[in-house]
Amino acid sequence: MIPKLKRGVHIDFHTMPGIYDFGREFDAADFARTLSDANVTLINMFAQCNLGFSYYPTKVGVPYPTMKGDMIGSVLEECHKKDIRVVAYINIGLNHEAARSHAQWCRVDAEGRIIRGDRTANFFRTMCYNTGYGDYLLELVTEIAALNPDGLFCDCMVLEPCWCNKCTEDMLERGIDINDRAAVTAFSREVMLDISRRIRAVIPRDKLFYLNGMQYDEVDDMETHNEVECLPSGGWGYDYFVPRASYARNLHKDTLYMTGRFQASWGDFGGFKSKASIENDIYDALCQGVQYSVGDHMHPARGLEKDIYRIIGEIYGETMRYERWTDDAVYKADIGVVINRGTYGSEQPGAARMLSELKYSFEIINEDMPLDKFRLIILPDETVVNDRLLPKLTAYMESGGKLLSTGFGGLLPGRKAFAPGIYDFIEYHGADTANSSYYRTKEILCEADMDYDMYNQGILMKTDGKLSVASYVGAYFNRHWDGLHGYYYTPPEGENGYTAAALSGNTAHVCFKLFTAYNRTASVFHKKLAAHLIEQLLPDPLIRAPQMPSTSRVTLTGTDDYRLLHVKTTFPEPRGPFDVVEEHVTLPAGRRVSVRGDYTSVCLLPELIPVLFETKEGRCEITLPEITGYAMFLLQ
């Protein structure tokens, strides 16, 4: 059995040719000691970088030209003395040395190019696994496995369609239309899955294995764990991590949040985003019930930056104090947000941000996962009820389950009709072709009683007026160009007989793509509408926190014996193109949070300081002390 993954570091080491003093100050024993002093238990460590250089005496690959000795071999030896697991890193999608010497191994784009885009960056050329490069990779992986690392981390497995000679010949032989980009992409996906299976066969099953860049649910039968790579300040954004972690943690027991110390991007040698910022990311991991890893890029001559690891050591030393409770705790959720397997769209970060702001506890699941543990199911925007989901959803609703769907959510594949027996109160009128439309709620949910913009249309529907929560308000005209005017100004004209949102018993539907629209516009009135519907369907949620600001996060994890309430007050501030955490936010004492359940004690961790609370009507109402940044409470 693979031990629990925690307190990781991902060390990039992509080294350009011409570093004349490569490895000048590198010492493997000092390297391992630095990591051990930083309380690190696991590292992803370069065996081969994206330039295509190997950092051990390779017989297959290309050793770094001025390397002396066996860099990764010595690291394995010294780190194992410190009980630090070492996962070997190899870049799969990028290998510029192999591309230089074997141009026929490169991916060819639709215009016939192997070089494109910014040639001072990384992805100006990528590799095709359907060529001799695939066999070359297998030889490299076999050689790396013989070094006996604790696993293999395969990077940059980004799906891109390829029109190289080998792929084109194979596609033509199979009758694939090479002018159909979707069909070519599907073929390239199969090529990627094939090389993934071939690599997986080389790595022993008791070793860690991760394919970075592949969709989690495409390769969950191959991987041992998940890593959510996310540099929130300078790359992915702060809305990326939560929806990905909410899904990934349902596919594997172990999930790591791979954040980074960088200000701008990977390879940002001189960038450090602040201790508070790294702490913020680790607080996010704790709130989501997952573990954490910090990304770094080692200097090719000087080695590790000691002060970076001093700071990581301080942070990890603090989080170690919680591990007796967090190691076995799992996330607790009321709401299951169902997506179709293999999909990822704007509705997922939109739903995750909205539900987090509202303090609802949720998981993102697919149609192959059970529904019965949730009190409410949400089918967001694009989730169709396919053959695998329909019987489960029908059984869930027949047993008294609650359902909220939006946009095309709840429709059968093909989007011609709703799932039978569930949406009988809706008269479906097809897809909405308008590009400007509004809605008016029956009750005043926001500060102003007015027509609110949908921002992202979905379907047209009609219901009994008594079931209508919001009516559809059409515009005078769509936004368009008529040869004389650009119709940019499209005011609402009036109600047109359609329904925008309806609630019937245990089921509610919103006609437009509410979560996609929220992701793109952050429209508070969309959130108010969703909150109103959820309150009707889920009157006794796991967490109630109306006194908490929308920028805070409140979640619950735990075991059969206890619960952990996580309260995070720090949040990022937009500064130009970056979102920045420079210092922690303090929440004054006295705010209240209510948790469903009967508890006899509430303590602030890790010191086990008693906290004021009262239990009544099946809920525990906790009066929070002053919190700076983050706090964890033990409920028993």
C-alpha positions in Angstrom: 0.0 0.0 0.0 1.3 3.5 -0.9 1.7 5.7 2.2 -0.4 8.9 2.3 1.0 11.7 0.1 1.7 15.0 1.9 4.0 18.0 2.3 5.3 17.7 -1.3 7.6 19.8 -3.4 7.6 19.7 -7.2 11.1 20.7 -8.5 11.3 21.9 -12.0 14.7 21.8 -13.7 14.5 22.8 -17.3 18.1 23.7 -18.2 19.0 25.5 -21.4 22.3 24.6 -23.2 25.2 26.8 -22.4 25.1 26.9 -18.5 28.9 26.8 -18.3 28.9 26.2 -14.5 26.1 23.7 -14.3 25.9 22.0 -10.9 28.6 24.3 -9.5 27.2 24.2 -5.9 25.0 21.2 -6.1 25.5 18.6 -3.3 23.0 15.8 -3.0 23.5 15.4 0.8 22.9 19.2 1.3 19.9 19.0 -1.1 18.3 16.2 1.0 19.1 18.0 4.2 17.5 21.2 3.0 14.3 19.3 2.1 14.2 17.4 5.4 14.7 20.6 7.4 11.7 22.0 5.4 9.5 19.1 6.6 9.2 17.7 3.1 8.2 14.1 2.7 7.8 13.8 -1.1 9.4 15.4 -4.2 8.8 15.2 -7.9 12.5 15.3 -9.1 13.7 15.8 -12.7 15.1 12.7 -14.5 14.6 14.4 -17.9 13.5 18.0 -18.6 11.4 19.5 -21.4 14.6 20.4 -23.3 15.2 16.7 -23.5 18.3 16.5 -21.3 18.7 13.7 -18.8 20.2 14.1 -15.4 21.7 10.7 -14.9 24.2 8.7 -17.0 21.8 7.7 -19.8 22.4 5.3 -22.6 19.1 6.2 -24.3 18.7 9.9 -24.0 20.8 13.0 -24.1 22.7 13.8 -20.9 23.1 17.5 -20.0 26.4 18.4 -21.8 28.4 19.5 -18.7 26.8 17.3 -16.1 29.2 15.3 -13.9 28.2 12.2 -12.1 24.7 11.0 -11.5 22.5 13.9 -10.2 19.2 12.1 -9.7 20.9 8.9 -8.6 22.7 10.7 -5.8 19.5 12.5 -4.9 17.6 9.2 -4.6 20.3 7.8 -2.3 20.5 10.9 0.0 16.7 11.6 0.1 15.9 8.0 1.0 18.3 8.3 4.0 15.9 11.2 5.1 12.7 9.2 4.4 11.8 11.5 1.5 10.2 9.8 -1.4 11.5 10.8 -4.8 9.2 10.6 -7.9 11.1 10.8 -11.1 10.0 13.6 -13.5 10.0 13.1 -17.2 8.5 15.5 -19.8 6.5 13.5 -22.2 4.9 16.1 -24.5 8.0 18.3 -24.9 11.5 17.1 -25.8 13.4 19.8 -27.8 16.6 17.7 -28.2 14.7 14.8 -29.7 12.7 17.3 -31.9 16.0 18.8 -33.2 17.5 15.5 -34.2 14.3 13.8 -35.3 12.0 16.4 -36.9 9.8 13.5 -38.1 8.8 12.9 -34.5 7.2 16.3 -34.1 3.5 17.1 -34.1 2.4 18.7 -37.3 -0.5 21.2 -37.1 -3.3 21.8 -39.6 -1.1 24.2 -41.6 1.7 21.7 -41.9 4.0 23.4 -39.3 6.1 21.8 -36.6 7.2 25.2 -35.3 4.6 27.8 -34.4 3.9 30.6 -31.9 6.4 32.1 -29.5 9.7 30.4 -30.1 11.2 31.8 -26.9 8.7 29.8 -24.9 8.1 26.0 -24.4 5.3 24.8 -26.6 6.4 26.1 -30.0 6.9 22.5 -31.0 5.5 19.3 -29.4 6.0 15.6 -29.9 3.8 13.0 -31.6 3.6 9.7 -29.8 2.5 7.9 -32.9 6.0 8.2 -34.4 9.3 6.6 -33.4 9.2 9.0 -30.5 6.8 6.7 -28.7 9.3 3.8 -28.8 12.0 6.2 -27.7 9.9 7.2 -24.8 9.4 3.7 -23.7 13.1 3.1 -23.7 13.7 6.2 -21.6 11.0 5.3 -19.1 12.4 1.8 -18.8 15.8 3.2 -18.1 14.4 5.6 -15.5 12.5 2.9 -13.8 15.7 0.9 -13.4 17.0 3.8 -11.2 14.3 2.6 -8.7 12.6 5.9 -8.0 9.4 6.0 -5.9 7.3 6.7 -9.0 7.0 8.5 -12.3 5.6 11.9 -13.0 4.8 12.4 -16.7 4.4 16.0 -17.7 2.9 18.1 -20.5 0.5 15.5 -21.8 -1.6 18.1 -23.5 -4.0 16.9 -26.1 -3.3 18.4 -29.5 -4.5 17.1 -32.9 -1.7 16.0 -35.2 -1.4 15.8 -39.0 2.1 14.3 -39.3 2.7 11.8 -42.0 2.3 8.8 -39.7 -0.9 10.0 -38.1 -2.3 11.1 -41.5 -1.6 7.7 -43.1 -3.2 5.9 -40.1 -6.3 8.1 -40.2 -6.8 7.7 -43.9 -6.4 3.9 -43.5 -9.2 4.0 -40.9 -11.4 6.2 -43.0 -11.1 9.2 -40.7 -11.8 12.6 -42.4 -8.5 14.5 -41.9 -10.3 17.8 -42.5 -12.6 17.1 -39.5 -10.6 18.6 -36.6 -12.8 16.9 -34.0 -12.2 13.5 -35.6 -8.4 14.2 -35.8 -8.4 15.3 -32.1 -10.3 12.1 -31.2 -7.6 10.0 -33.0 -4.8 11.9 -31.2 -6.6 11.2 -27.9 -6.4 7.5 -28.6 -2.7 7.8 -29.4 -2.2 9.6 -26.1 -4.1 6.9 -24.2 -2.2 4.2 -25.9 1.2 5.7 -24.9 -0.1 6.2 -21.4 -1.0 2.5 -21.1 2.4 1.5 -22.5 4.2 3.7 -20.0 2.0 2.5 -17.2 3.0 -1.1 -18.0 6.6 -0.3 -17.3 6.1 1.2 -13.8 5.5 -1.3 -11.0 2.1 -1.1 -9.4 3.6 -0.3 -6.0 5.1 2.9 -7.4 3.4 6.3 -7.7 2.3 7.2 -11.2 0.8 10.4 -12.5 0.0 11.7 -16.1 -0.1 15.5 -15.9 -2.3 17.1 -18.5 -4.6 14.2 -19.1 -8.3 14.5 -18.1 -8.6 12.9 -14.6 -11.4 10.6 -15.6 -9.7 9.4 -18.8 -6.8 7.8 -17.0 -8.1 7.3 -13.4 -7.6 3.5 -13.9 -3.9 4.1 -14.5 -2.9 6.7 -12.0 -2.2 6.2 -8.3 -3.3 9.7 -7.2 -4.2 13.2 -8.6 -2.3 16.4 -8.6 -4.1 19.7 -9.3 -1.4 21.8 -10.9 -2.4 25.5 -10.4 -0.3 28.6 -10.1 -3.2 30.8 -9.2 -1.4 34.2 -9.1 0.2 34.1 -12.6 -1.4 31.3 -14.6 -4.5 29.3 -13.9 -6.3 31.8 -11.6 -7.9 31.3 -8.2 -11.1 29.9 -9.7 -9.3 26.8 -11.1 -8.3 24.8 -8.1 -11.6 24.3 -6.2 -13.6 22.7 -9.1 -10.7 20.5 -10.1 -10.0 19.4 -6.6 -13.8 18.8 -5.9 -13.8 16.4 -8.8 -10.3 14.8 -8.5 -10.8 13.8 -4.8 -13.6 11.6 -5.9 -11.4 9.6 -8.3 -8.5 8.8 -6.0 -7.9 8.6 -2.3 -4.9 11.0 -2.5 -5.0 14.4 -4.2 -2.3 17.1 -4.1 -2.8 20.8 -4.7 0.4 21.6 -6.7 0.8 25.3 -6.2 4.0 27.2 -6.6 6.2 29.8 -5.0 6.4 31.8 -8.3 4.9 35.3 -8.9 4.4 35.0 -12.7 4.8 31.4 -14.0 6.9 28.3 -13.9 10.5 29.1 -14.6 10.2 32.4 -12.8 13.5 32.1 -11.0 13.3 35.5 -9.4 9.6 35.3 -8.5 8.3 34.7 -4.9 4.7 35.5 -4.3 5.0 35.8 -0.5 4.7 33.4 2.5 1.1 34.6 3.0 0.2 33.6 -0.6 1.6 30.1 -0.2 -0.2 29.7 3.1 -3.4 30.9 1.4 -3.1 28.1 -1.2 -2.5 25.5 1.5 -5.5 26.8 3.4 -7.5 26.2 0.3 -6.2 22.6 0.1 -7.1 22.0 3.8 -10.6 23.4 3.2 -11.1 21.0 0.3 -9.8 18.0 2.2 -6.7 17.4 0.0 -3.0 17.6 0.6 -0.5 20.0 -0.9 2.8 20.5 -2.8 4.8 23.6 -3.5 6.4 24.1 -6.9 10.0 25.4 -7.3 12.6 25.7 -10.1 16.1 24.7 -9.1 18.9 27.0 -10.2 21.2 25.1 -12.6 24.4 26.2 -10.9 23.5 27.2 -7.3 20.9 24.6 -6.5 18.0 25.2 -4.1 17.3 28.7 -2.7 17.7 28.1 1.0 15.3 30.9 2.1 12.5 29.5 0.0 12.8 26.2 1.9 13.1 27.9 5.2 9.7 29.5 4.5 8.2 26.2 3.2 9.6 24.5 6.4 7.8 27.1 8.6 4.6 26.6 6.8 4.8 22.8 6.8 5.9 22.8 10.4 2.7 24.6 11.2 0.4 22.3 9.1 2.0 19.2 10.7 0.4 20.2 13.9 -3.0 19.4 12.3 -2.2 16.1 10.7 -3.4 13.9 13.5 -6.9 15.1 12.5 -6.5 15.9 8.8 -4.8 12.7 7.6 -7.9 10.6 7.7 -10.5 13.4 7.2 -12.6 13.5 4.1 -14.7 16.3 2.6 -18.4 16.4 3.7 -21.0 17.6 1.2 -24.7 18.2 0.8 -24.7 18.9 -2.9 -23.6 16.8 -5.8 -22.8 18.8 -9.0 -23.0 16.2 -11.8 -20.9 16.6 -15.0 -20.6 14.3 -17.9 -17.5 12.2 -17.8 -14.6 13.7 -19.8 -16.0 17.3 -19.8 -14.8 20.5 -18.4 -16.4 23.9 -19.1 -17.1 27.3 -17.7 -20.0 26.1 -15.7 -17.8 24.2 -13.3 -15.7 27.1 -12.0 -18.8 29.2 -12.0 -20.7 26.7 -9.9 -17.8 26.2 -7.6 -17.2 29.9 -7.0 -20.9 30.6 -6.4 -21.5 27.7 -4.1 -18.3 28.5 -2.1 -19.4 32.1 -1.7 -22.8 30.9 -0.5 -21.1 28.4 1.9 -22.8 25.4 0.5 -20.8 22.2 0.7 -20.5 20.4 -2.7 -18.7 17.7 -4.6 -18.3 17.6 -8.4 -19.0 14.1 -9.6 -19.8 12.3 -12.9 -22.6 10.1 -14.0 -20.8 6.9 -12.9 -20.7 8.0 -9.2 -23.4 7.4 -6.7 -26.0 10.1 -6.1 -27.7 8.8 -3.0 -25.4 10.4 -0.4 -26.4 13.9 -1.5 -29.4 15.9 -0.4 -29.4 18.0 -3.6 -28.2 17.2 -7.1 -27.3 20.0 -9.5 -27.1 19.5 -13.3 -25.3 22.6 -14.5 -25.7 24.2 -17.9 -24.3 21.5 -20.2 -24.9 18.2 -18.3 -27.1 15.9 -20.3 -28.9 12.9 -18.8 -27.3 10.1 -20.8 -28.1 6.3 -20.5 -25.8 5.9 -17.5 -27.3 8.9 -15.6 -31.0 8.4 -16.3 -31.8 5.3 -14.2 -29.7 6.7 -11.3 -31.3 10.1 -11.5 -34.8 8.5 -11.7 -34.2 6.3 -8.7 -32.8 9.3 -6.8 -35.8 11.4 -7.5 -38.2 8.6 -6.7 -36.6 8.2 -3.3 -37.3 11.9 -2.5 -34.1 13.5 -3.8 -33.9 17.2 -4.8 -32.8 18.5 -8.2 -31.7 21.9 -9.6 -30.8 22.2 -13.2 -29.8 25.1 -15.5 -29.5 25.8 -19.2 -29.2 22.5 -21.1 -28.8 20.6 -17.9 -31.4 17.8 -17.5 -31.9 17.3 -21.2 -31.4 14.0 -23.0 -28.5 13.7 -25.4 -29.3 15.6 -28.6 -31.1 18.2 -26.5 -34.5 17.5 -28.0 -36.3 16.7 -24.7 -36.0 16.7 -21.0 -35.4 13.5 -19.0 -38.8 11.7 -18.8 -40.8 11.6 -15.6 -38.7 14.3 -13.9 -39.5 17.5 -15.8 -43.2 16.9 -16.6 -44.0 20.4 -15.3 -42.0 22.0 -18.1 -43.1 22.5 -21.7 -39.9 22.5 -23.7 -39.6 24.8 -26.7 -36.1 24.1 -27.9 -32.8 26.0 -27.7 -33.0 29.8 -27.1 -31.5 31.5 -30.2 -31.6 35.0 -28.7 -28.3 36.7 -27.8 -30.0 39.4 -25.6 -32.6 38.5 -23.1 -33.6 39.2 -19.5 -35.6 37.8 -16.6 -37.7 39.2 -13.8 -38.2 37.4 -10.5 -41.6 37.1 -8.9 -40.1 37.9 -5.5 -37.6 40.7 -5.1 -34.3 38.8 -4.5 -31.8 41.6 -5.2 -31.7 45.2 -4.2 -33.5 46.5 -7.3 -36.8 45.2 -8.7 -35.9 45.2 -12.4 -35.2 43.1 -15.5 -31.9 41.3 -15.1 -29.7 40.2 -18.0 -29.3 36.5 -18.5 -25.9 37.0 -20.2 -25.8 33.4 -21.5 -28.9 31.9 -23.1 -29.9 28.2 -22.9 -33.4 27.0 -23.7 -37.0 28.3 -24.1 -39.6 26.8 -21.7 -43.1 27.4 -20.4 -44.7 26.3 -17.1 -47.8 26.8 -15.1 -47.6 30.4 -13.8 -47.9 29.2 -10.3 -44.6 27.4 -10.6 -42.8 30.3 -12.1 -40.0 31.8 -10.0 -38.9 34.2 -12.8 -40.4 35.2 -16.1 -38.5 35.5 -19.4 -38.3 39.1 -20.7 -37.4 39.5 -24.3 -35.4 42.3 -25.8 -36.6 44.6 -28.6 -34.1 42.9 -30.9 -31.0 40.8 -30.8 -27.6 42.3 -31.0 -26.7 42.4 -34.7 -25.4 44.5 -37.7 -28.0 45.4 -40.3 -25.7 47.2 -42.7 -26.5 50.6 -41.3 -26.3 50.2 -37.5 -24.6 47.9 -35.0 -27.5 47.0 -32.6 -25.5 47.1 -29.4 -28.2 48.6 -27.2 -30.9 46.0 -26.8 -33.2 47.1 -23.9 -35.8 44.7 -22.5 -39.2 44.9 -24.2 -41.4 42.9 -21.9 -42.5 39.4 -20.8 -43.2 37.1 -23.7 -44.9 34.1 -22.2 -41.8 32.0 -21.5 -40.5 31.1 -18.1 -37.0 31.8 -16.9 -37.0 29.8 -13.7 -39.5 27.4 -12.3 -39.9 25.3 -9.1 -42.2 22.3 -8.8 -41.9 20.1 -5.7 -38.4 18.7 -5.5 -37.3 20.0 -8.9 -36.2 23.4 -10.2 -34.9 24.5 -13.5 -33.4 27.8 -14.8 -33.7 28.3 -18.5 -30.4 30.0 -19.1 -26.8 28.9 -18.4 -26.6 30.4 -15.0 -23.2 29.1 -13.9 -21.5 29.8 -17.1 -22.9 33.4 -16.9 -21.7 33.7 -13.3 -18.2 32.6 -14.3 -18.0 35.2 -17.0 -19.8 38.1 -15.4 -19.9 37.5 -11.6 -23.5 38.8 -11.6 -24.7 38.9 -8.0 -28.3 38.7 -9.1 -27.6 35.3 -10.6 -26.3 34.2 -7.3 -29.3 35.5 -5.5 -31.6 33.5 -7.8 -29.6 30.3 -7.3 -29.6 30.9 -3.5 -33.4 31.4 -3.5 -33.9 28.1 -5.3 -31.4 26.2 -3.2 -33.0 27.5 0.0 -36.3 26.0 -1.1 -34.8 22.7 -2.0 -32.3 22.4 0.8 -33.8 24.2 3.9 -31.4 22.5 6.4 -27.9 22.7 4.8 -24.8 21.3 6.3 -23.4 24.8 6.9 -25.2 28.1 7.5 -23.0 31.2 7.6 -25.1 34.3 6.7 -22.8 36.5 8.8 -19.7 35.5 6.9 -18.4 37.7 4.0 -18.7 36.2 0.5 -14.9 36.3 0.3 -14.5 33.9 3.2 -14.7 30.1 2.8 -16.3 27.7 5.3 -16.2 23.9 4.8 -16.4 20.7 6.7 -14.3 17.6 6.6 -14.0 14.7 9.0 -14.3 11.1 10.0 -16.9 8.9 11.7 -15.7 10.2 15.0 -15.3 13.9 14.5 -15.8 16.8 12.1 -13.3 19.6 11.2 -14.8 23.0 10.5 -12.5 25.1 8.3 -12.8 28.9 8.2 -10.6 30.8 5.8 -10.7 34.6 5.8 -7.8 35.5 3.4 -8.6 36.1 -0.2 -6.7 37.4 -3.3 -6.8 41.0 -4.5 -6.7 41.8 -8.2 -3.7 43.9 -9.1 -3.4 44.5 -12.8 -3.4 41.1 -14.5 -2.5 39.3 -11.3 -4.5 38.2 -8.3 -2.3 38.7 -5.2 -2.2 37.7 -1.6 0.2 39.9 0.3 -1.1 39.6 3.8 -3.8 37.7 5.7 -7.3 39.1 6.4 -8.5 39.3 10.0 -12.2 38.5 10.8 -13.3 40.1 14.1 -14.6 37.8 16.9 -18.3 37.2 17.2 -19.4 35.9 13.8 -21.6 32.8 14.0 -21.5 29.7 11.9 -24.1 26.9 12.2 -23.3 23.2 11.4 -26.0 20.5 11.1 -25.6 17.9 13.8 -25.5 17.4 17.6 -22.0 18.0 19.1 -20.9 18.1 22.7 -17.6 20.0 22.3 -16.0 22.5 19.9 -12.3 23.3 20.1 -9.9 25.5 18.2 -7.1 23.5 16.8 -4.3 22.7 17.2 -4.2 23.8 20.8 -7.7 22.4 21.6 -9.0 25.7 23.0 -12.7 25.5 23.9 -14.9 27.6 21.7 -18.4 29.0 22.7 -21.2 27.1 21.0 -24.8 26.0 21.6 -26.8 23.1 20.1 -30.5 23.4 19.4 -32.9 21.8 16.9 -30.2 19.5 15.5 -27.7 22.2 14.7 -24.5 23.4 16.4 -24.2 27.2 16.4 -20.5 28.3 16.9 -19.4 31.8 17.9 -16.1 32.3 16.1 -13.1 33.9 17.8 -11.0 36.4 15.9 -9.5 34.7 12.9 -6.5 35.9 10.9 -6.1 33.9 7.7 -7.4 30.5 8.7 -8.7 28.5 11.6 -9.7 24.8 12.1 -12.2 23.7 14.7 -12.7 20.2 16.1 -16.4 19.2 16.5 -17.1 16.1 18.6 
